[in-house]
Amino acid sequence: MEQSPAAQRPTKRSLMSSLKEAASTTLGRSSSFKEDSYLTSHLKPAEIKALEDLKKMLSSSSSAPPSMWGIPLLGGDERADVVLLKFLRARDFGVAQTHAMLMRCAEWRSEFGADEVVEEELGFKELEGVVAYMHGWDRAGHPVCYNAYGVFKDREMYDRIFGDEEKLKRFLRWRVQVMERGVGLLQLKPGGINSIIQVTDLKDMPKRELRVASNQILSLFQDNYPEMVARKVFINVPWYFSILYSMISPFLTERTKSKFVIAKGGNVAETLYKFIRPEFVPVQYGGLSRPGDLENGPPKPASEFTIKGGEKVNLEIDGIESGATITWDIVVGGWDVGYAAEYVPSAEGSYTIAVEKPRRIPATAEEPVHNVFTAREAGKMVLSIDNTSSRRRKVAAYRYFVRKPTV
């Protein structure tokens, strides 16, 4: 590591000011993101009547009342109201249509073996954590499911997974398995977390080849998992998305389409941060969450900030003791910025240590900066982000851990 005399620093930002900014943006971002209420006190009189009429229709049916996700739909379980309201909303509270939908779903779940599929080994280990997977939660506590089909641009991979009708059926079974795992994370109770967030990455997605599979998945989920998705975010949207959307649009209800959020290629992190904290966003999408991070409990929260176009920001981490070890992660959405790290000792006359020399981080970077430094004397760490060559505002996040010296 090189040493140089301490130099004047441009715009600097302390940890406290970063936390304040993160708090204010979090409140602003989350206030408009609300799912439907499942508390009967929030329902309209016509909706309460439809719920009661549906229960009467189920109780008078000649067949045994169905159960969904282990919840008996009759008998007073408050979770049953949540399930029934999901089906009612999918059919605009039309009782007869909802009853028919419920019975078809119950029949499908029985024939498909949906209650048992979670425990099955379907032989798709190579797709787990890549194509469809549950990872973390959004700011309101909804589980998040990520979908990315770009791996299927490889023809060998495509043929191995979708090569014939039997393979396609097995893939659909696996995709239902992922969905069932997501539903298993829900509380399904009034006032609880009752839906998931879906993030779909369209980068490199082979649109023609996946048309049949995509349509079958959409149809399957709309018919059998109504109102289970609170928000569907599309990222890395290509130019031809409008064509693809026109093909799948007839399979979607207006209610489903109203939940869509579209993010173009350069706005992935900025879009995801609106709904998901950076420590839960996967690294490939501009977050701080690496594979396996969530297996050891909740991650350390990150501090969020924005960098204006033409701005250079210094983040100062003060109060580091002599002998302490500091570990940090930092990420900027869309990168294409300059980055450097230096340690500034507190003692007068000491030299600033260039921990990481200034370097350009390209827009294609898919990993956050991660580094460790042990201080030989008390001081502060300064992380510099230089966005002066760009006019575009960028979202960013960082976090750090300080291990005090052992006596």
Disulfide bonds with the S-S distance in Angstrom:
none
